[in-house]
Amino acid sequence: MLLLSWLGCSSAPDQKVVVLGIDGLEWSMVDRLELENLGHLREIGVRGTVATTTPVMSPIIWTSYASGYAGDVHGIAGWTDGKGHGYSSADVRTMRIWDVATAHDRTSLVVGWLMSFPSSPIQGRMLSDSYVWSFPMNKDPDDPSLEITLDKREDMAGLASPPDFNPAELLPSEEWLAEHDLAYQVSEYGSPFHPLRRDEMHIRVFEQEWAKGDADLGLVYINGPDQVSHLYWPYADPPVAKMMELEPQLHLKQARSEMAESGARRAVPFSDGPITRAELELGGRFVPDYYRAVDEMVGRVLDVVDLSDTTLLVVSDHGFRNGTRRPLISGGHSREGAVLWAGAGVDPSASIPEGTVLDIGPTLFALAGLPGAADWPGTAQLEVFPELDVPDPVDSWVLADRGSVAREAAAEANPQLMHQLEALGYVDGSGKPILGASRGLDAPE
């Protein structure tokens, strides 16, 4: 049962907190590319990893980051359940950090966080993870099921909070995409929708809204490194690429086998025949070039975030690895998430202690000056913040009832998202999860 007797009794700290969630960020790729902005943050902050929970599923972990609870408590068990129902915020059974901030008269800015549709009525502004998906993005005129018309979009309640928050003018245009350095990826991408449009939109919204200066807590999520790595990581792994070059039929055999086993419209680049050197060279550009684009986005976040009074967390839910035991057609999740703390209150000489993704939520609550929960499975990583004064916890942030959240707003699965999940190998044609789709690479074969 949620205890509310303390509401309004705490004062807001001067320190602000910003979380930049980068799905699938892998430190080894960051180091290999010597990225400028992430490299700068490493120099002034503290970098490490956290162990992920099993299964390694993004919706579960990002909800754990925001709530402090594991999936069996917060209610999100993956992308879909065994009956093809897509999970949404209507299924979340706990308070998340922006809910608690609202209860303490604190203002939040939440942009694109997974499982934020339907959006919550918070103090501040929330752009749900379904906002960009709700715009027409149909790349396949032969598959009209992927089309979401603007008329239908107007009927989708809960895309943003408050309801009049509608930054549609920030949506990247087709012309902008065509002129971007990643335009070659957008046109060549083997899955229905390249992630650049969504990630760029999320960064633009964060830039505009955080610069207004009225938010104490900011969370912004981008997905591209995960999505691109699922399809193109092997081509960016020199030993694996060399293996495919020496045995061009190997890629084709594994592609056909994987698609036959998955029973889904699995997207597999370069699967029309034996792989060629030109295809290997093209495929090898996708992941490094997207990381460079992400690093530019990190720089834009740093342009509007004042690290003298703001603690910044860069975090991922998992990394990526490839090896000869795994199919050469796709990257696989590693069981380590990236963590980097920088800015106000951070001791740059400290080390991030060993821990799990369940320790991130408690740390964020503590940094934001919000009371944690006594029934959390994780603990705040206070070694990095020597001067932090942690509020006393409440008994629990588990909700007895989701109250006014409009479950019916999320009842119909977004066809574009479901097609994307099929293409990435998460679900089959009926929307049911594919067994083993989220195993870490060290999982038994």
C-alpha positions as CSV (number, residue, x, y, z in Angstrom):
1,M,0.0,0.0,0.0
2,L,1.4,3.4,-0.9
3,L,1.9,5.8,2.0
4,L,1.1,9.4,1.3
5,S,1.3,11.1,4.7
6,W,4.6,12.7,3.8
7,L,3.4,14.6,0.7
8,G,4.7,18.1,0.5
9,C,7.0,17.8,3.5
10,S,10.3,18.0,1.7
11,S,12.0,21.0,0.2
12,A,13.4,20.9,-3.3
13,P,17.2,20.6,-3.4
14,D,19.2,23.1,-5.5
15,Q,20.7,20.3,-7.5
16,K,19.1,19.2,-10.8
17,V,19.3,15.7,-12.3
18,V,19.3,14.8,-16.0
19,V,19.3,11.2,-17.4
20,L,20.3,10.5,-20.9
21,G,19.2,7.0,-21.7
22,I,21.0,5.5,-24.7
23,D,19.6,2.0,-25.5
24,G,22.3,-0.6,-26.2
25,L,25.3,1.7,-25.7
26,E,28.5,-0.3,-25.7
27,W,31.6,1.1,-24.1
28,S,34.0,-0.8,-26.4
29,M,32.5,0.9,-29.5
30,V,32.7,4.3,-27.8
31,D,36.4,3.7,-27.0
32,R,37.2,2.4,-30.4
33,L,35.8,5.5,-32.1
34,E,37.3,7.9,-29.6
35,L,34.1,10.0,-29.5
36,E,34.5,13.6,-28.4
37,N,31.6,14.3,-26.1
38,L,31.4,10.9,-24.4
39,G,35.1,11.0,-24.1
40,H,34.9,14.5,-22.4
41,L,32.4,13.2,-19.9
42,R,34.6,10.3,-19.1
43,E,37.4,12.7,-18.3
44,I,35.4,14.8,-16.0
45,G,33.1,12.1,-14.5
46,V,33.0,8.5,-13.4
47,R,32.4,5.7,-15.8
48,G,31.5,2.0,-15.3
49,T,29.0,-0.7,-15.9
50,V,26.1,-2.4,-14.1
51,A,24.9,-5.9,-14.5
52,T,21.5,-6.3,-16.2
53,T,18.7,-8.4,-15.1
54,T,17.4,-11.5,-17.0
55,P,15.7,-11.4,-19.5
56,V,17.7,-8.6,-21.1
57,M,14.6,-6.7,-22.3
58,S,14.7,-3.0,-22.7
59,P,11.1,-2.2,-21.5
60,I,11.8,-4.1,-18.2
61,I,15.1,-2.4,-17.5
62,W,14.1,1.2,-18.4
63,T,11.1,0.8,-16.2
64,S,13.3,-0.5,-13.4
65,Y,15.6,2.6,-13.9
66,A,12.6,4.9,-13.4
67,S,11.0,3.0,-10.5
68,G,13.7,1.1,-8.6
69,Y,11.7,-2.2,-8.9
70,A,12.3,-5.4,-10.8
71,G,9.9,-6.5,-13.6
72,D,7.9,-8.9,-11.5
73,V,6.9,-6.0,-9.2
74,H,6.7,-3.0,-11.6
75,G,4.5,-5.1,-14.0
76,I,6.4,-4.8,-17.3
77,A,7.6,-8.2,-18.5
78,G,8.8,-7.3,-22.0
79,W,7.5,-5.8,-25.2
80,T,4.4,-8.1,-25.3
81,D,2.8,-10.8,-23.2
82,G,2.1,-14.3,-24.3
83,K,-1.1,-13.2,-25.9
84,G,0.3,-10.5,-28.1
85,H,-0.8,-7.6,-25.9
86,G,1.7,-4.8,-26.1
87,Y,2.8,-3.5,-22.6
88,S,2.4,0.2,-21.9
89,S,2.4,2.6,-18.9
90,A,-1.1,1.4,-18.1
91,D,0.6,-1.9,-17.0
92,V,3.1,-0.2,-14.6
93,R,2.2,-1.0,-11.0
94,T,4.6,1.3,-9.2
95,M,5.2,5.0,-8.9
96,R,8.1,6.2,-11.1
97,I,10.5,9.0,-10.4
98,W,8.4,11.6,-12.2
99,D,5.3,10.6,-10.3
100,V,7.1,11.0,-7.0
101,A,8.6,14.3,-8.1
102,T,5.1,15.5,-8.9
103,A,3.9,14.5,-5.5
104,H,6.8,16.7,-4.0
105,D,5.9,19.7,-6.2
106,R,8.9,19.1,-8.4
107,T,8.9,19.7,-12.1
108,S,10.0,17.0,-14.6
109,L,10.7,16.8,-18.3
110,V,10.3,13.3,-19.7
111,V,11.0,12.7,-23.4
112,G,10.4,9.4,-25.1
113,W,11.1,7.1,-22.1
114,L,10.0,3.6,-22.7
115,M,6.6,2.6,-21.3
116,S,5.5,6.3,-21.0
117,F,2.4,5.9,-23.2
118,P,-0.3,6.7,-22.2
119,S,1.5,9.7,-20.7
120,S,1.1,10.5,-17.0
121,P,-0.5,13.7,-15.7
122,I,2.8,15.0,-14.1
123,Q,3.9,18.4,-13.0
124,G,6.0,19.4,-16.0
125,R,5.9,17.9,-19.6
126,M,6.0,14.4,-20.9
127,L,6.4,13.4,-24.6
128,S,5.5,9.7,-24.6
129,D,7.4,7.0,-26.4
130,S,4.5,6.6,-28.8
131,Y,4.6,10.3,-30.0
132,V,6.9,9.9,-33.0
133,W,5.4,6.5,-33.8
134,S,2.0,8.2,-34.1
135,F,3.1,10.1,-37.2
136,P,2.8,8.6,-40.7
137,M,6.1,6.8,-41.4
138,N,5.1,4.3,-43.9
139,K,8.0,3.2,-46.1
140,D,6.2,0.3,-47.7
141,P,3.3,1.3,-49.9
142,D,2.4,-2.4,-50.3
143,D,1.8,-2.7,-46.6
144,P,-0.9,-0.2,-45.6
145,S,-1.2,-1.7,-42.1
146,L,1.9,0.3,-41.2
147,E,0.3,3.6,-42.0
148,I,-1.0,5.7,-39.1
149,T,-2.9,8.6,-40.6
150,L,-3.0,12.0,-39.0
151,D,-6.7,11.6,-38.4
152,K,-6.1,8.5,-36.4
153,R,-3.3,10.2,-34.5
154,E,-5.8,12.9,-33.3
155,D,-7.8,10.1,-31.7
156,M,-4.8,8.7,-29.7
157,A,-5.1,10.0,-26.2
158,G,-2.1,10.1,-24.0
159,L,0.6,11.0,-26.5
160,A,1.8,13.9,-24.4
161,S,1.2,15.6,-21.0
162,P,-0.3,18.1,-20.6
163,P,-2.6,17.4,-23.6
164,D,-1.8,20.7,-25.2
165,F,2.0,19.9,-25.2
166,N,2.4,19.1,-28.9
167,P,5.9,20.0,-30.3
168,A,5.0,18.7,-33.8
169,E,7.0,21.5,-35.4
170,L,10.2,19.8,-34.1
171,L,9.6,16.5,-36.0
172,P,12.4,16.0,-38.5
173,S,11.2,16.3,-42.1
174,E,11.8,13.9,-45.0
175,E,14.0,16.6,-46.5
176,W,16.1,16.9,-43.3
177,L,16.6,13.1,-43.2
178,A,17.6,13.1,-46.9
179,E,20.4,15.7,-46.2
180,H,21.7,14.1,-43.0
181,D,25.1,12.2,-43.0
182,L,23.1,9.1,-42.2
183,A,20.8,9.4,-45.2
184,Y,22.4,6.4,-46.7
185,Q,21.2,4.4,-43.7
186,V,17.7,5.7,-43.8
187,S,17.4,4.6,-47.5
188,E,19.2,1.2,-47.1
189,Y,17.8,0.2,-43.7
190,G,16.4,-3.3,-43.8
191,S,13.8,-2.8,-41.0
192,P,10.8,-0.6,-41.6
193,F,11.9,2.5,-39.9
194,H,15.3,3.9,-39.2
195,P,15.7,5.3,-35.6
196,L,17.3,8.6,-36.6
197,R,13.9,10.4,-36.9
198,R,12.8,9.4,-33.5
199,D,16.1,10.0,-31.7
200,E,16.5,13.5,-33.4
201,M,13.0,14.4,-32.3
202,H,13.6,13.4,-28.7
203,I,16.8,15.4,-28.6
204,R,15.2,18.5,-30.2
205,V,12.4,18.4,-27.6
206,F,14.8,18.1,-24.7
207,E,16.9,20.9,-26.0
208,Q,14.0,23.2,-26.4
209,E,12.2,22.4,-23.2
210,W,15.1,22.0,-20.8
211,A,16.4,25.4,-21.9
212,K,13.3,27.0,-20.4
213,G,14.9,26.4,-17.0
214,D,11.7,25.3,-15.2
215,A,12.5,21.6,-14.7
216,D,14.3,20.0,-11.8
217,L,14.4,16.5,-13.3
218,G,15.0,15.5,-16.9
219,L,14.9,12.1,-18.6
220,V,15.4,11.7,-22.4
221,Y,15.7,8.3,-24.2
222,I,17.2,7.5,-27.6
223,N,17.1,4.1,-29.2
224,G,19.3,4.1,-32.3
225,P,22.4,2.3,-31.0
226,D,20.3,-0.7,-30.0
227,Q,18.2,-0.8,-33.1
228,V,21.1,-0.4,-35.6
229,S,23.3,-2.8,-33.7
230,H,20.7,-5.5,-33.8
231,L,21.0,-5.6,-37.6
232,Y,24.5,-4.4,-38.3
233,W,26.8,-5.1,-35.3
234,P,28.5,-8.2,-36.9
235,Y,29.7,-6.1,-39.9
236,A,31.4,-3.7,-37.5
237,D,33.2,-6.5,-35.7
238,P,36.4,-7.0,-37.7
239,P,37.0,-10.7,-36.8
240,V,33.4,-11.6,-37.7
241,A,33.5,-9.5,-40.9
242,K,36.7,-11.2,-41.9
243,M,35.1,-14.6,-41.3
244,M,32.2,-13.7,-43.6
245,E,34.5,-12.4,-46.2
246,L,36.5,-15.7,-46.3
247,E,33.3,-17.8,-46.4
248,P,30.6,-15.7,-48.2
249,Q,28.0,-18.5,-48.0
250,L,28.1,-18.6,-44.2
251,H,26.1,-15.4,-43.8
252,L,23.5,-16.6,-46.2
253,K,23.1,-20.0,-44.5
254,Q,22.6,-18.4,-41.1
255,A,20.3,-15.8,-42.4
256,R,18.0,-18.4,-44.0
257,S,18.1,-20.5,-40.8
258,E,17.3,-17.7,-38.5
259,M,14.4,-16.5,-40.6
260,A,13.0,-20.0,-40.8
261,E,13.2,-20.5,-37.0
262,S,11.8,-17.1,-36.0
263,G,8.6,-17.4,-37.9
264,A,8.6,-13.6,-38.3
265,R,9.4,-11.0,-40.9
266,R,12.9,-10.8,-39.6
267,A,15.0,-8.1,-41.2
268,V,18.4,-9.5,-42.4
269,P,20.6,-7.2,-44.4
270,F,22.4,-8.6,-47.4
271,S,20.5,-11.9,-47.4
272,D,19.7,-12.1,-51.1
273,G,22.8,-14.2,-51.8
274,P,26.4,-14.8,-50.7
275,I,27.7,-11.6,-49.0
276,T,30.1,-9.4,-51.0
277,R,33.0,-7.3,-50.0
278,A,31.0,-4.1,-50.9
279,E,28.2,-5.2,-48.7
280,L,30.6,-5.9,-45.8
281,E,32.1,-2.5,-46.2
282,L,28.7,-0.8,-46.3
283,G,27.4,-2.8,-43.3
284,G,30.5,-1.9,-41.4
285,R,29.7,1.8,-41.5
286,F,26.2,1.6,-39.9
287,V,27.1,1.2,-36.2
288,P,30.2,3.4,-36.1
289,D,28.4,6.2,-38.0
290,Y,25.3,6.0,-35.8
291,Y,27.5,6.2,-32.7
292,R,29.1,9.4,-34.1
293,A,25.6,10.8,-34.6
294,V,24.7,9.9,-31.0
295,D,27.9,11.6,-29.8
296,E,26.8,14.8,-31.5
297,M,23.4,14.5,-29.7
298,V,25.3,14.1,-26.4
299,G,27.1,17.4,-27.2
300,R,23.8,19.1,-27.8
301,V,22.5,17.9,-24.4
302,L,25.7,19.3,-22.8
303,D,25.0,22.7,-24.5
304,V,21.8,23.1,-22.5
305,V,22.7,21.3,-19.3
306,D,24.7,23.3,-16.7
307,L,26.9,20.7,-15.0
308,S,27.7,23.1,-12.2
309,D,24.3,22.6,-10.7
310,T,23.1,19.5,-12.5
311,T,24.1,15.8,-12.1
312,L,24.1,14.0,-15.5
313,L,23.7,10.3,-15.9
314,V,24.4,8.6,-19.2
315,V,23.1,5.1,-19.0
316,S,22.3,2.1,-21.2
317,D,20.3,-1.1,-20.4
318,H,22.8,-3.5,-22.0
319,G,25.7,-3.5,-24.4
320,F,26.5,-5.5,-27.5
321,R,28.8,-8.4,-28.3
322,N,29.3,-10.7,-31.2
323,G,31.1,-14.1,-31.4
324,T,31.3,-17.1,-33.5
325,R,28.8,-19.0,-31.3
326,R,26.1,-16.6,-32.2
327,P,24.4,-16.0,-35.6
328,L,26.5,-13.8,-37.8
329,I,23.4,-11.9,-39.0
330,S,22.7,-9.9,-35.8
331,G,24.3,-8.4,-32.8
332,G,23.4,-9.8,-29.4
333,H,22.9,-8.2,-26.0
334,S,25.7,-8.3,-23.5
335,R,24.7,-8.4,-19.8
336,E,26.4,-5.1,-18.9
337,G,24.8,-1.7,-19.0
338,A,26.9,1.4,-19.5
339,V,26.9,4.0,-16.7
340,L,28.6,7.4,-16.6
341,W,28.0,10.1,-13.9
342,A,29.2,13.6,-14.3
343,G,28.5,17.1,-13.0
344,A,27.3,18.4,-9.7
345,G,28.0,16.3,-6.6
346,V,30.1,13.7,-8.5
347,D,33.5,12.7,-7.0
348,P,35.6,12.1,-10.2
349,S,38.1,10.1,-8.2
350,A,35.5,7.6,-7.1
351,S,34.7,4.3,-8.7
352,I,31.3,2.9,-9.5
353,P,30.8,-0.1,-7.2
354,E,29.7,-3.4,-8.5
355,G,25.9,-3.5,-8.8
356,T,22.9,-4.1,-11.0
357,V,20.4,-2.0,-13.0
358,L,18.3,-2.2,-9.8
359,D,20.7,0.2,-8.1
360,I,20.2,3.0,-10.6
361,G,16.7,4.0,-9.6
362,P,17.6,4.3,-5.9
363,T,20.5,6.5,-6.8
364,L,18.4,8.8,-9.0
365,F,15.8,9.2,-6.3
366,A,18.5,10.1,-3.8
367,L,20.1,12.6,-6.1
368,A,16.8,14.2,-6.8
369,G,16.1,14.6,-3.1
370,L,13.2,12.2,-3.2
371,P,12.4,9.5,-0.7
372,G,13.2,6.0,-1.8
373,A,11.3,2.8,-0.9
374,A,12.2,0.3,1.9
375,D,11.1,-2.6,-0.3
376,W,13.5,-1.8,-3.2
377,P,15.8,-4.7,-4.1
378,G,18.7,-2.4,-4.9
379,T,20.6,0.3,-3.1
380,A,21.8,3.8,-4.0
381,Q,25.4,3.9,-5.3
382,L,26.4,6.7,-2.9
383,E,30.2,6.1,-3.2
384,V,30.2,8.5,-6.2
385,F,28.4,11.2,-4.3
386,P,30.2,11.8,-1.0
387,E,28.2,14.8,0.1
388,L,24.7,13.5,-0.7
389,D,22.0,13.7,2.0
390,V,19.5,10.9,1.4
391,P,15.9,11.4,2.6
392,D,14.3,8.7,4.7
393,P,12.4,6.1,2.7
394,V,8.7,5.3,2.6
395,D,7.5,1.8,3.0
396,S,6.8,1.2,-0.7
397,W,6.1,2.9,-4.0
398,V,4.0,-0.1,-5.2
399,L,0.5,1.0,-6.3
400,A,-2.6,-0.8,-5.2
401,D,-4.5,0.6,-8.1
402,R,-3.5,2.3,-11.3
403,G,-6.3,4.8,-10.7
404,S,-7.2,7.1,-13.6
405,V,-4.7,5.8,-16.1
406,A,-6.6,5.1,-19.4
407,R,-5.8,1.5,-20.1
408,E,-8.0,1.5,-23.2
409,A,-5.7,4.1,-24.7
410,A,-3.0,1.5,-25.1
411,A,-5.2,-1.5,-25.9
412,E,-4.5,-1.5,-29.7
413,A,-0.9,-2.2,-30.4
414,N,0.8,0.3,-32.7
415,P,1.2,-1.5,-36.0
416,Q,4.5,0.3,-36.9
417,L,6.0,-0.7,-33.6
418,M,4.9,-4.3,-33.8
419,H,6.4,-4.6,-37.3
420,Q,9.6,-3.1,-36.0
421,L,9.7,-5.7,-33.2
422,E,9.2,-8.5,-35.7
423,A,12.0,-7.1,-37.9
424,L,14.4,-7.1,-34.9
425,G,13.4,-10.6,-34.0
426,Y,11.6,-9.9,-30.7
427,V,8.1,-11.1,-31.6
428,D,6.5,-13.4,-34.2
429,G,3.8,-12.4,-36.6
430,S,1.0,-12.6,-34.0
431,G,2.9,-10.4,-31.6
432,K,4.0,-13.1,-29.2
433,P,7.5,-13.0,-27.8
434,I,10.1,-15.2,-29.5
435,L,11.8,-17.5,-26.9
436,G,15.4,-16.6,-26.4
437,A,15.3,-13.3,-28.3
438,S,16.7,-11.4,-25.4
439,R,19.4,-13.8,-24.1
440,G,22.7,-12.4,-23.3
441,L,25.6,-13.7,-25.3
442,D,26.9,-15.7,-22.3
443,A,23.6,-17.5,-22.0
444,P,23.6,-21.2,-22.8
445,E,23.0,-22.1,-26.5
